[in-house]
Amino acid sequence: MAQKLSATARRNKAARDKRYAMSEWGKYKKRTAQQKACPKGYDYDHRLKKCVKASKNRAGGKGGTKNEKTRRRYGY
């Protein structure tokens, strides 16, 4: 589901997303994901280090992707 953003917010978000994707970490993730050559419908999950269903990988699990570091550090 797309976010409902104003035109200004949409442009700012696009620029922010592009900067993040072109960062060293973003380029590394893209490069390694392409090298893994996962089957159709699957994405490479850098946290689990294996191919998982795209629907599961993009959702980030319960609580979204921002909580991955918290989950790893504190177990919740």
PyMOL Python script that loads the backbone (N, CA, C, O; Angstrom):
from pymol import cmd

cmd.read_pdbstr("""\
ATOM      1  N   MET A   1       0.844  -1.175   0.000  1.00  0.00           N
ATOM      2  CA  MET A   1       0.000   0.000   0.000  1.00  0.00           C
ATOM      3  C   MET A   1       0.892   1.242   0.000  1.00  0.00           C
ATOM      4  O   MET A   1       1.798   1.363   0.824  1.00  0.00           O
ATOM      5  N   ALA A   2       0.635   2.138  -0.904  1.00  0.00           N
ATOM      6  CA  ALA A   2       1.457   3.339  -1.033  1.00  0.00           C
ATOM      7  C   ALA A   2       1.154   4.322   0.087  1.00  0.00           C
ATOM      8  O   ALA A   2       0.041   4.373   0.611  1.00  0.00           O
ATOM      9  N   GLN A   3       2.160   5.093   0.437  1.00  0.00           N
ATOM     10  CA  GLN A   3       1.961   6.123   1.453  1.00  0.00           C
ATOM     11  C   GLN A   3       1.261   7.310   0.825  1.00  0.00           C
ATOM     12  O   GLN A   3       1.490   7.631  -0.342  1.00  0.00           O
ATOM     13  N   LYS A   4       0.416   7.954   1.590  1.00  0.00           N
ATOM     14  CA  LYS A   4      -0.278   9.147   1.103  1.00  0.00           C
ATOM     15  C   LYS A   4       0.553  10.359   1.503  1.00  0.00           C
ATOM     16  O   LYS A   4       0.460  10.845   2.630  1.00  0.00           O
ATOM     17  N   LEU A   5       1.371  10.844   0.563  1.00  0.00           N
ATOM     18  CA  LEU A   5       2.269  11.952   0.844  1.00  0.00           C
ATOM     19  C   LEU A   5       1.954  13.123  -0.074  1.00  0.00           C
ATOM     20  O   LEU A   5       1.461  12.947  -1.188  1.00  0.00           O
ATOM     21  N   SER A   6       2.244  14.310   0.414  1.00  0.00           N
ATOM     22  CA  SER A   6       2.110  15.494  -0.430  1.00  0.00           C
ATOM     23  C   SER A   6       3.207  15.448  -1.493  1.00  0.00           C
ATOM     24  O   SER A   6       4.144  14.657  -1.388  1.00  0.00           O
ATOM     25  N   ALA A   7       3.092  16.285  -2.503  1.00  0.00           N
ATOM     26  CA  ALA A   7       4.077  16.297  -3.584  1.00  0.00           C
ATOM     27  C   ALA A   7       5.474  16.616  -3.060  1.00  0.00           C
ATOM     28  O   ALA A   7       6.453  16.001  -3.482  1.00  0.00           O
ATOM     29  N   THR A   8       5.567  17.570  -2.148  1.00  0.00           N
ATOM     30  CA  THR A   8       6.864  17.932  -1.575  1.00  0.00           C
ATOM     31  C   THR A   8       7.446  16.776  -0.767  1.00  0.00           C
ATOM     32  O   THR A   8       8.628  16.459  -0.897  1.00  0.00           O
ATOM     33  N   ALA A   9       6.632  16.158   0.050  1.00  0.00           N
ATOM     34  CA  ALA A   9       7.090  15.040   0.877  1.00  0.00           C
ATOM     35  C   ALA A   9       7.497  13.858  -0.006  1.00  0.00           C
ATOM     36  O   ALA A   9       8.466  13.163   0.299  1.00  0.00           O
ATOM     37  N   ARG A  10       6.768  13.629  -1.091  1.00  0.00           N
ATOM     38  CA  ARG A  10       7.083  12.536  -2.012  1.00  0.00           C
ATOM     39  C   ARG A  10       8.448  12.758  -2.668  1.00  0.00           C
ATOM     40  O   ARG A  10       9.240  11.823  -2.787  1.00  0.00           O
ATOM     41  N   ARG A  11       8.721  13.996  -3.094  1.00  0.00           N
ATOM     42  CA  ARG A  11      10.017  14.317  -3.695  1.00  0.00           C
ATOM     43  C   ARG A  11      11.147  14.159  -2.680  1.00  0.00           C
ATOM     44  O   ARG A  11      12.200  13.607  -2.998  1.00  0.00           O
ATOM     45  N   ASN A  12      10.925  14.643  -1.463  1.00  0.00           N
ATOM     46  CA  ASN A  12      11.940  14.514  -0.415  1.00  0.00           C
ATOM     47  C   ASN A  12      12.226  13.054  -0.090  1.00  0.00           C
ATOM     48  O   ASN A  12      13.381  12.669   0.091  1.00  0.00           O
ATOM     49  N   LYS A  13      11.175  12.244  -0.017  1.00  0.00           N
ATOM     50  CA  LYS A  13      11.344  10.820   0.287  1.00  0.00           C
ATOM     51  C   LYS A  13      12.083  10.116  -0.838  1.00  0.00           C
ATOM     52  O   LYS A  13      12.939   9.269  -0.580  1.00  0.00           O
ATOM     53  N   ALA A  14      11.768  10.452  -2.081  1.00  0.00           N
ATOM     54  CA  ALA A  14      12.454   9.840  -3.216  1.00  0.00           C
ATOM     55  C   ALA A  14      13.948  10.164  -3.182  1.00  0.00           C
ATOM     56  O   ALA A  14      14.786   9.294  -3.419  1.00  0.00           O
ATOM     57  N   ALA A  15      14.271  11.423  -2.885  1.00  0.00           N
ATOM     58  CA  ALA A  15      15.679  11.831  -2.806  1.00  0.00           C
ATOM     59  C   ALA A  15      16.384  11.115  -1.657  1.00  0.00           C
ATOM     60  O   ALA A  15      17.523  10.673  -1.808  1.00  0.00           O
ATOM     61  N   ARG A  16      15.716  10.998  -0.516  1.00  0.00           N
ATOM     62  CA  ARG A  16      16.283  10.323   0.660  1.00  0.00           C
ATOM     63  C   ARG A  16      16.511   8.838   0.362  1.00  0.00           C
ATOM     64  O   ARG A  16      17.563   8.291   0.693  1.00  0.00           O
ATOM     65  N   ASP A  17      15.525   8.191  -0.260  1.00  0.00           N
ATOM     66  CA  ASP A  17      15.646   6.773  -0.599  1.00  0.00           C
ATOM     67  C   ASP A  17      16.781   6.543  -1.590  1.00  0.00           C
ATOM     68  O   ASP A  17      17.520   5.565  -1.479  1.00  0.00           O
ATOM     69  N   LYS A  18      16.920   7.442  -2.556  1.00  0.00           N
ATOM     70  CA  LYS A  18      17.987   7.325  -3.555  1.00  0.00           C
ATOM     71  C   LYS A  18      19.353   7.461  -2.892  1.00  0.00           C
ATOM     72  O   LYS A  18      20.266   6.693  -3.196  1.00  0.00           O
ATOM     73  N   ARG A  19      19.504   8.437  -1.981  1.00  0.00           N
ATOM     74  CA  ARG A  19      20.774   8.612  -1.271  1.00  0.00           C
ATOM     75  C   ARG A  19      21.130   7.359  -0.485  1.00  0.00           C
ATOM     76  O   ARG A  19      22.282   6.925  -0.482  1.00  0.00           O
ATOM     77  N   TYR A  20      20.131   6.777   0.184  1.00  0.00           N
ATOM     78  CA  TYR A  20      20.376   5.574   0.970  1.00  0.00           C
ATOM     79  C   TYR A  20      20.767   4.401   0.071  1.00  0.00           C
ATOM     80  O   TYR A  20      21.695   3.656   0.386  1.00  0.00           O
ATOM     81  N   ALA A  21      20.059   4.240  -1.046  1.00  0.00           N
ATOM     82  CA  ALA A  21      20.336   3.131  -1.955  1.00  0.00           C
ATOM     83  C   ALA A  21      21.718   3.250  -2.589  1.00  0.00           C
ATOM     84  O   ALA A  21      22.347   2.238  -2.896  1.00  0.00           O
ATOM     85  N   MET A  22      22.192   4.467  -2.787  1.00  0.00           N
ATOM     86  CA  MET A  22      23.492   4.678  -3.424  1.00  0.00           C
ATOM     87  C   MET A  22      24.633   4.790  -2.418  1.00  0.00           C
ATOM     88  O   MET A  22      25.773   5.039  -2.809  1.00  0.00           O
ATOM     89  N   SER A  23      24.345   4.611  -1.130  1.00  0.00           N
ATOM     90  CA  SER A  23      25.401   4.618  -0.123  1.00  0.00           C
ATOM     91  C   SER A  23      26.226   3.335  -0.262  1.00  0.00           C
ATOM     92  O   SER A  23      25.835   2.422  -0.989  1.00  0.00           O
ATOM     93  N   GLU A  24      27.345   3.266   0.420  1.00  0.00           N
ATOM     94  CA  GLU A  24      28.192   2.068   0.351  1.00  0.00           C
ATOM     95  C   GLU A  24      27.428   0.827   0.813  1.00  0.00           C
ATOM     96  O   GLU A  24      27.525  -0.231   0.191  1.00  0.00           O
ATOM     97  N   TRP A  25      26.674   0.957   1.897  1.00  0.00           N
ATOM     98  CA  TRP A  25      25.915  -0.182   2.415  1.00  0.00           C
ATOM     99  C   TRP A  25      24.822  -0.587   1.426  1.00  0.00           C
ATOM    100  O   TRP A  25      24.590  -1.777   1.210  1.00  0.00           O
ATOM    101  N   GLY A  26      24.152   0.396   0.826  1.00  0.00           N
ATOM    102  CA  GLY A  26      23.111   0.095  -0.155  1.00  0.00           C
ATOM    103  C   GLY A  26      23.670  -0.613  -1.371  1.00  0.00           C
ATOM    104  O   GLY A  26      23.066  -1.563  -1.869  1.00  0.00           O
ATOM    105  N   LYS A  27      24.830  -0.158  -1.862  1.00  0.00           N
ATOM    106  CA  LYS A  27      25.463  -0.798  -3.016  1.00  0.00           C
ATOM    107  C   LYS A  27      25.921  -2.213  -2.668  1.00  0.00           C
ATOM    108  O   LYS A  27      25.809  -3.126  -3.487  1.00  0.00           O
ATOM    109  N   TYR A  28      26.433  -2.391  -1.462  1.00  0.00           N
ATOM    110  CA  TYR A  28      26.854  -3.724  -1.016  1.00  0.00           C
ATOM    111  C   TYR A  28      25.664  -4.677  -0.984  1.00  0.00           C
ATOM    112  O   TYR A  28      25.758  -5.809  -1.459  1.00  0.00           O
ATOM    113  N   LYS A  29      24.540  -4.218  -0.421  1.00  0.00           N
ATOM    114  CA  LYS A  29      23.358  -5.079  -0.345  1.00  0.00           C
ATOM    115  C   LYS A  29      22.860  -5.470  -1.725  1.00  0.00           C
ATOM    116  O   LYS A  29      22.495  -6.624  -1.951  1.00  0.00           O
ATOM    117  N   LYS A  30      22.841  -4.518  -2.646  1.00  0.00           N
ATOM    118  CA  LYS A  30      22.386  -4.810  -4.002  1.00  0.00           C
ATOM    119  C   LYS A  30      23.325  -5.803  -4.681  1.00  0.00           C
ATOM    120  O   LYS A  30      22.880  -6.758  -5.318  1.00  0.00           O
ATOM    121  N   ARG A  31      24.629  -5.565  -4.539  1.00  0.00           N
ATOM    122  CA  ARG A  31      25.633  -6.425  -5.173  1.00  0.00           C
ATOM    123  C   ARG A  31      25.535  -7.861  -4.648  1.00  0.00           C
ATOM    124  O   ARG A  31      25.524  -8.807  -5.436  1.00  0.00           O
ATOM    125  N   THR A  32      25.464  -8.028  -3.340  1.00  0.00           N
ATOM    126  CA  THR A  32      25.412  -9.376  -2.772  1.00  0.00           C
ATOM    127  C   THR A  32      24.093 -10.070  -3.075  1.00  0.00           C
ATOM    128  O   THR A  32      24.071 -11.282  -3.288  1.00  0.00           O
ATOM    129  N   ALA A  33      22.995  -9.326  -3.097  1.00  0.00           N
ATOM    130  CA  ALA A  33      21.697  -9.928  -3.405  1.00  0.00           C
ATOM    131  C   ALA A  33      21.674 -10.439  -4.842  1.00  0.00           C
ATOM    132  O   ALA A  33      21.110 -11.498  -5.114  1.00  0.00           O
ATOM    133  N   GLN A  34      22.279  -9.699  -5.756  1.00  0.00           N
ATOM    134  CA  GLN A  34      22.314 -10.138  -7.148  1.00  0.00           C
ATOM    135  C   GLN A  34      23.222 -11.343  -7.326  1.00  0.00           C
ATOM    136  O   GLN A  34      22.945 -12.194  -8.171  1.00  0.00           O
ATOM    137  N   GLN A  35      24.292 -11.438  -6.560  1.00  0.00           N
ATOM    138  CA  GLN A  35      25.212 -12.574  -6.654  1.00  0.00           C
ATOM    139  C   GLN A  35      24.553 -13.866  -6.174  1.00  0.00           C
ATOM    140  O   GLN A  35      24.873 -14.944  -6.675  1.00  0.00           O
ATOM    141  N   LYS A  36      23.641 -13.771  -5.214  1.00  0.00           N
ATOM    142  CA  LYS A  36      22.998 -14.962  -4.656  1.00  0.00           C
ATOM    143  C   LYS A  36      22.034 -15.599  -5.639  1.00  0.00           C
ATOM    144  O   LYS A  36      21.785 -16.802  -5.558  1.00  0.00           O
ATOM    145  N   ALA A  37      21.482 -14.825  -6.568  1.00  0.00           N
ATOM    146  CA  ALA A  37      20.571 -15.329  -7.608  1.00  0.00           C
ATOM    147  C   ALA A  37      19.472 -16.202  -7.011  1.00  0.00           C
ATOM    148  O   ALA A  37      19.372 -17.389  -7.323  1.00  0.00           O
ATOM    149  N   CYS A  38      18.658 -15.613  -6.162  1.00  0.00           N
ATOM    150  CA  CYS A  38      17.548 -16.335  -5.532  1.00  0.00           C
ATOM    151  C   CYS A  38      16.494 -16.698  -6.573  1.00  0.00           C
ATOM    152  O   CYS A  38      16.367 -16.009  -7.585  1.00  0.00           O
ATOM    153  N   PRO A  39      15.737 -17.768  -6.342  1.00  0.00           N
ATOM    154  CA  PRO A  39      14.668 -18.140  -7.277  1.00  0.00           C
ATOM    155  C   PRO A  39      13.606 -17.048  -7.378  1.00  0.00           C
ATOM    156  O   PRO A  39      13.530 -16.157  -6.532  1.00  0.00           O
ATOM    157  N   LYS A  40      12.792 -17.131  -8.421  1.00  0.00           N
ATOM    158  CA  LYS A  40      11.743 -16.130  -8.636  1.00  0.00           C
ATOM    159  C   LYS A  40      10.789 -16.104  -7.441  1.00  0.00           C
ATOM    160  O   LYS A  40      10.349 -17.148  -6.958  1.00  0.00           O
ATOM    161  N   GLY A  41      10.480 -14.892  -6.974  1.00  0.00           N
ATOM    162  CA  GLY A  41       9.598 -14.736  -5.834  1.00  0.00           C
ATOM    163  C   GLY A  41      10.325 -14.708  -4.496  1.00  0.00           C
ATOM    164  O   GLY A  41       9.699 -14.582  -3.444  1.00  0.00           O
ATOM    165  N   TYR A  42      11.650 -14.827  -4.543  1.00  0.00           N
ATOM    166  CA  TYR A  42      12.457 -14.823  -3.323  1.00  0.00           C
ATOM    167  C   TYR A  42      13.436 -13.649  -3.350  1.00  0.00           C
ATOM    168  O   TYR A  42      13.859 -13.205  -4.418  1.00  0.00           O
ATOM    169  N   ASP A  43      13.787 -13.156  -2.168  1.00  0.00           N
ATOM    170  CA  ASP A  43      14.787 -12.099  -2.005  1.00  0.00           C
ATOM    171  C   ASP A  43      15.867 -12.612  -1.063  1.00  0.00           C
ATOM    172  O   ASP A  43      15.632 -13.510  -0.254  1.00  0.00           O
ATOM    173  N   TYR A  44      17.058 -12.026  -1.182  1.00  0.00           N
ATOM    174  CA  TYR A  44      18.132 -12.371  -0.254  1.00  0.00           C
ATOM    175  C   TYR A  44      17.974 -11.532   1.001  1.00  0.00           C
ATOM    176  O   TYR A  44      17.923 -10.304   0.931  1.00  0.00           O
ATOM    177  N   ASP A  45      17.897 -12.191   2.147  1.00  0.00           N
ATOM    178  CA  ASP A  45      17.781 -11.513   3.432  1.00  0.00           C
ATOM    179  C   ASP A  45      19.175 -11.411   4.040  1.00  0.00           C
ATOM    180  O   ASP A  45      19.785 -12.425   4.380  1.00  0.00           O
ATOM    181  N   HIS A  46      19.683 -10.177   4.177  1.00  0.00           N
ATOM    182  CA  HIS A  46      21.032  -9.982   4.681  1.00  0.00           C
ATOM    183  C   HIS A  46      21.151 -10.292   6.169  1.00  0.00           C
ATOM    184  O   HIS A  46      22.242 -10.582   6.661  1.00  0.00           O
ATOM    185  N   ARG A  47      20.044 -10.232   6.875  1.00  0.00           N
ATOM    186  CA  ARG A  47      20.090 -10.543   8.312  1.00  0.00           C
ATOM    187  C   ARG A  47      20.192 -12.052   8.520  1.00  0.00           C
ATOM    188  O   ARG A  47      20.972 -12.513   9.353  1.00  0.00           O
ATOM    189  N   LEU A  48      19.404 -12.825   7.763  1.00  0.00           N
ATOM    190  CA  LEU A  48      19.399 -14.277   7.901  1.00  0.00           C
ATOM    191  C   LEU A  48      20.453 -14.952   7.030  1.00  0.00           C
ATOM    192  O   LEU A  48      20.787 -16.118   7.239  1.00  0.00           O
ATOM    193  N   LYS A  49      20.976 -14.209   6.050  1.00  0.00           N
ATOM    194  CA  LYS A  49      21.987 -14.719   5.119  1.00  0.00           C
ATOM    195  C   LYS A  49      21.471 -15.886   4.282  1.00  0.00           C
ATOM    196  O   LYS A  49      22.184 -16.866   4.067  1.00  0.00           O
ATOM    197  N   LYS A  50      20.220 -15.776   3.809  1.00  0.00           N
ATOM    198  CA  LYS A  50      19.685 -16.796   2.914  1.00  0.00           C
ATOM    199  C   LYS A  50      18.515 -16.210   2.128  1.00  0.00           C
ATOM    200  O   LYS A  50      18.028 -15.122   2.436  1.00  0.00           O
ATOM    201  N   CYS A  51      18.075 -16.941   1.117  1.00  0.00           N
ATOM    202  CA  CYS A  51      16.941 -16.513   0.302  1.00  0.00           C
ATOM    203  C   CYS A  51      15.648 -16.842   1.042  1.00  0.00           C
ATOM    204  O   CYS A  51      15.458 -17.959   1.524  1.00  0.00           O
ATOM    205  N   VAL A  52      14.768 -15.855   1.123  1.00  0.00           N
ATOM    206  CA  VAL A  52      13.467 -16.042   1.767  1.00  0.00           C
ATOM    207  C   VAL A  52      12.402 -15.466   0.839  1.00  0.00           C
ATOM    208  O   VAL A  52      12.716 -14.709  -0.079  1.00  0.00           O
ATOM    209  N   LYS A  53      11.145 -15.825   1.080  1.00  0.00           N
ATOM    210  CA  LYS A  53      10.063 -15.291   0.259  1.00  0.00           C
ATOM    211  C   LYS A  53      10.062 -13.770   0.335  1.00  0.00           C
ATOM    212  O   LYS A  53      10.243 -13.186   1.404  1.00  0.00           O
ATOM    213  N   ALA A  54       9.858 -13.143  -0.809  1.00  0.00           N
ATOM    214  CA  ALA A  54       9.891 -11.681  -0.882  1.00  0.00           C
ATOM    215  C   ALA A  54       8.845 -11.062   0.035  1.00  0.00           C
ATOM    216  O   ALA A  54       9.103 -10.027   0.649  1.00  0.00           O
ATOM    217  N   SER A  55       7.681 -11.668   0.139  1.00  0.00           N
ATOM    218  CA  SER A  55       6.619 -11.113   0.975  1.00  0.00           C
ATOM    219  C   SER A  55       7.035 -11.090   2.447  1.00  0.00           C
ATOM    220  O   SER A  55       6.641 -10.184   3.181  1.00  0.00           O
ATOM    221  N   LYS A  56       7.809 -12.055   2.878  1.00  0.00           N
ATOM    222  CA  LYS A  56       8.271 -12.098   4.273  1.00  0.00           C
ATOM    223  C   LYS A  56       9.443 -11.144   4.491  1.00  0.00           C
ATOM    224  O   LYS A  56       9.540 -10.506   5.539  1.00  0.00           O
ATOM    225  N   ASN A  57      10.328 -11.047   3.507  1.00  0.00           N
ATOM    226  CA  ASN A  57      11.528 -10.230   3.655  1.00  0.00           C
ATOM    227  C   ASN A  57      11.195  -8.740   3.663  1.00  0.00           C
ATOM    228  O   ASN A  57      11.809  -7.978   4.411  1.00  0.00           O
ATOM    229  N   ARG A  58      10.243  -8.316   2.852  1.00  0.00           N
ATOM    230  CA  ARG A  58       9.941  -6.892   2.731  1.00  0.00           C
ATOM    231  C   ARG A  58       9.075  -6.376   3.860  1.00  0.00           C
ATOM    232  O   ARG A  58       9.062  -5.177   4.140  1.00  0.00           O
ATOM    233  N   ALA A  59       8.361  -7.262   4.499  1.00  0.00           N
ATOM    234  CA  ALA A  59       7.479  -6.827   5.577  1.00  0.00           C
ATOM    235  C   ALA A  59       8.254  -6.510   6.851  1.00  0.00           C
ATOM    236  O   ALA A  59       7.797  -5.694   7.652  1.00  0.00           O
ATOM    237  N   GLY A  60       9.399  -7.122   7.059  1.00  0.00           N
ATOM    238  CA  GLY A  60      10.203  -6.865   8.246  1.00  0.00           C
ATOM    239  C   GLY A  60       9.726  -7.599   9.478  1.00  0.00           C
ATOM    240  O   GLY A  60      10.271  -7.399  10.564  1.00  0.00           O
ATOM    241  N   GLY A  61       8.720  -8.445   9.337  1.00  0.00           N
ATOM    242  CA  GLY A  61       8.224  -9.189  10.481  1.00  0.00           C
ATOM    243  C   GLY A  61       7.385  -8.332  11.405  1.00  0.00           C
ATOM    244  O   GLY A  61       6.997  -7.219  11.050  1.00  0.00           O
ATOM    245  N   LYS A  62       7.108  -8.846  12.582  1.00  0.00           N
ATOM    246  CA  LYS A  62       6.294  -8.124  13.549  1.00  0.00           C
ATOM    247  C   LYS A  62       7.020  -6.863  14.013  1.00  0.00           C
ATOM    248  O   LYS A  62       8.148  -6.949  14.499  1.00  0.00           O
ATOM    249  N   GLY A  63       6.402  -5.714  13.874  1.00  0.00           N
ATOM    250  CA  GLY A  63       7.004  -4.467  14.322  1.00  0.00           C
ATOM    251  C   GLY A  63       7.817  -3.735  13.274  1.00  0.00           C
ATOM    252  O   GLY A  63       8.328  -2.649  13.548  1.00  0.00           O
ATOM    253  N   GLY A  64       7.954  -4.304  12.065  1.00  0.00           N
ATOM    254  CA  GLY A  64       8.676  -3.620  11.004  1.00  0.00           C
ATOM    255  C   GLY A  64      10.176  -3.825  11.069  1.00  0.00           C
ATOM    256  O   GLY A  64      10.684  -4.547  11.927  1.00  0.00           O
ATOM    257  N   THR A  65      10.881  -3.175  10.144  1.00  0.00           N
ATOM    258  CA  THR A  65      12.318  -3.397  10.017  1.00  0.00           C
ATOM    259  C   THR A  65      13.136  -2.543  10.975  1.00  0.00           C
ATOM    260  O   THR A  65      14.309  -2.840  11.202  1.00  0.00           O
ATOM    261  N   LYS A  66      12.557  -1.500  11.541  1.00  0.00           N
ATOM    262  CA  LYS A  66      13.334  -0.644  12.429  1.00  0.00           C
ATOM    263  C   LYS A  66      13.698  -1.359  13.726  1.00  0.00           C
ATOM    264  O   LYS A  66      14.621  -0.933  14.420  1.00  0.00           O
ATOM    265  N   ASN A  67      12.998  -2.430  14.066  1.00  0.00           N
ATOM    266  CA  ASN A  67      13.224  -3.119  15.332  1.00  0.00           C
ATOM    267  C   ASN A  67      14.225  -4.264  15.230  1.00  0.00           C
ATOM    268  O   ASN A  67      14.435  -4.984  16.207  1.00  0.00           O
ATOM    269  N   GLU A  68      14.849  -4.446  14.060  1.00  0.00           N
ATOM    270  CA  GLU A  68      15.768  -5.574  13.922  1.00  0.00           C
ATOM    271  C   GLU A  68      16.953  -5.455  14.857  1.00  0.00           C
ATOM    272  O   GLU A  68      17.363  -6.456  15.445  1.00  0.00           O
ATOM    273  N   LYS A  69      17.522  -4.264  15.020  1.00  0.00           N
ATOM    274  CA  LYS A  69      18.660  -4.090  15.917  1.00  0.00           C
ATOM    275  C   LYS A  69      18.238  -4.290  17.361  1.00  0.00           C
ATOM    276  O   LYS A  69      18.973  -4.888  18.146  1.00  0.00           O
ATOM    277  N   THR A  70      17.063  -3.796  17.718  1.00  0.00           N
ATOM    278  CA  THR A  70      16.563  -3.979  19.084  1.00  0.00           C
ATOM    279  C   THR A  70      16.369  -5.468  19.368  1.00  0.00           C
ATOM    280  O   THR A  70      16.725  -5.957  20.440  1.00  0.00           O
ATOM    281  N   ARG A  71      15.805  -6.175  18.400  1.00  0.00           N
ATOM    282  CA  ARG A  71      15.554  -7.603  18.581  1.00  0.00           C
ATOM    283  C   ARG A  71      16.872  -8.349  18.761  1.00  0.00           C
ATOM    284  O   ARG A  71      16.976  -9.244  19.601  1.00  0.00           O
ATOM    285  N   ARG A  72      17.873  -7.981  17.974  1.00  0.00           N
ATOM    286  CA  ARG A  72      19.161  -8.666  18.056  1.00  0.00           C
ATOM    287  C   ARG A  72      19.869  -8.375  19.374  1.00  0.00           C
ATOM    288  O   ARG A  72      20.473  -9.270  19.966  1.00  0.00           O
ATOM    289  N   ARG A  73      19.798  -7.140  19.831  1.00  0.00           N
ATOM    290  CA  ARG A  73      20.488  -6.760  21.062  1.00  0.00           C
ATOM    291  C   ARG A  73      19.797  -7.257  22.325  1.00  0.00           C
ATOM    292  O   ARG A  73      20.439  -7.769  23.242  1.00  0.00           O
ATOM    293  N   TYR A  74      18.482  -7.097  22.356  1.00  0.00           N
ATOM    294  CA  TYR A  74      17.758  -7.346  23.607  1.00  0.00           C
ATOM    295  C   TYR A  74      16.802  -8.534  23.562  1.00  0.00           C
ATOM    296  O   TYR A  74      16.214  -8.895  24.581  1.00  0.00           O
ATOM    297  N   GLY A  75      16.644  -9.141  22.389  1.00  0.00           N
ATOM    298  CA  GLY A  75      15.828 -10.345  22.289  1.00  0.00           C
ATOM    299  C   GLY A  75      14.335 -10.101  22.209  1.00  0.00           C
ATOM    300  O   GLY A  75      13.556 -11.023  22.455  1.00  0.00           O
ATOM    301  N   TYR A  76      13.903  -8.883  21.872  1.00  0.00           N
ATOM    302  CA  TYR A  76      12.476  -8.625  21.675  1.00  0.00           C
ATOM    303  C   TYR A  76      12.257  -7.614  20.590  1.00  0.00           C
ATOM    304  O   TYR A  76      11.115  -7.273  20.285  1.00  0.00           O
TER     305      TYR A  76
END
""", "prot")
cmd.dss("prot")
cmd.show_as("cartoon", "prot")
cmd.util.cbc("prot")
cmd.orient("prot")
